[in-house]
Amino acid sequence: MKRKADFIMQNVGGENLLVPLGAQVMDLNGIITLNNTGVCVWELLAQECSLDELTAAVAERFDVPPERARADAQTFLDKIAKMGLIE
């Protein structure tokens, strides 16, 4: 899976936000804020990644057990998939 190119992450006032580009601006119904795990996964999704690769990266970066890293990554993926942000 990989993120779609029509959203970028910007830090605004200390908050990490996903900002739509082009036609996506009209379709967005709110602001998407990212926590640290979301930022990590979003950055990794710039390239094609599997859930296993995302899990390993989150576990290493935040020093958490793989089960928790996988659950956190999956929760984030489910949310952005519902918004149509991944391919």
C-alpha positions, 0 to 999 in steps of 0.5 A: 500500500502507498499513500495518495499524492493529493495530500501533504503533511504540514506542521501548523502551530505544533500540530501535524495536519494532512492538507488536501491538494487540488480538487481534494480541497472541495471533498474534505469535510474537516481537518485531519490531525496526526499523532506521532504514530500517524506521522511515522506511518504517513511518512513511510507510506511515501513508498510502497509498504506492507503492514509488516514493514509498517509494524516493524518501523513503528515498533522500533521507532517507539520502542513498543511491542510488535502487537501494539505497533501493528494494532496502532498502524492498522487503526491508522490505516483503517481511518485513512483508507475510509477517507480514500487516502491510500492506494 
